[in-house]
Amino acid sequence: MQRIDDIRDAVAKALEERGFDNRKFLGEIRDGQRDDGPYMIGALACAQLCRMEVAAE
C-alpha cells in the first residue's frame, strides 16, 4: 500500500480540485486527524483493493 501520508495528500488534493476550500479541514486530513472520516476510509479501501488486484495478477 502507498504510504499513508501520500494517500492523505491525494485525498486533500482531490478535494481542492473539486473546489473544496476549507483550509482547516484539508490541513486536518493531511495531518492525519481525519483518518476515520469518510474521505480517508474510502481512499484507504480503494488503495487496498488496488493492492489486492495487483497481487492477484
C-alpha atoms as one frame of an Amber mdcrd trajectory, in Angstrom:
protein
   0.000   0.000   0.000   1.113   3.524  -0.581   2.407   5.444   2.352  -0.450
   6.836   4.411   0.958  10.366   4.034   0.715  10.046   0.247  -2.900   8.914
   0.488  -3.789  11.760   2.842  -2.227  14.269   0.468  -4.011  12.743  -2.537
  -7.367  12.990  -0.756  -6.762  16.632   0.185  -5.616  17.484  -3.346  -8.665
  15.776  -4.871 -10.970  17.784  -2.614  -9.151  21.009  -3.529  -9.511  20.225
  -7.248 -13.247  19.840  -6.724 -13.466  23.305  -5.208 -13.378  22.418  -1.517
 -11.534  25.271   0.152 -11.827  24.720   3.908  -8.094  25.026   4.710  -8.513
  23.866   8.312 -10.278  20.670   7.250  -7.773  19.967   4.471  -4.911  20.511
   6.916  -6.524  18.057   9.331  -6.713  15.462   6.560  -3.044  15.973   5.734
  -2.088  15.809   9.446  -3.942  12.515   9.969  -6.641  13.949  12.197  -9.408
  12.802   9.829  -8.321   9.203   9.165 -11.658   7.940  10.488 -13.687  10.179
   8.172 -15.478   9.033   5.024 -12.954  10.512   2.585  -9.992   8.692   4.125
 -11.874   5.453   4.750 -12.877   5.396   1.083  -9.362   6.201  -0.093  -7.811
   3.531   2.118 -10.345   0.955   0.938  -9.603   1.864  -2.676  -5.853   1.614
  -2.101  -6.310  -1.818  -0.524  -8.463  -3.018  -3.430  -5.870  -1.817  -5.925
  -3.205  -3.658  -3.971  -5.264  -6.858  -3.971  -5.853  -6.629  -7.728  -2.138
  -6.261  -8.409  -1.331  -9.225  -6.160  -3.891 -11.378  -7.972  -2.275 -10.813
 -11.369
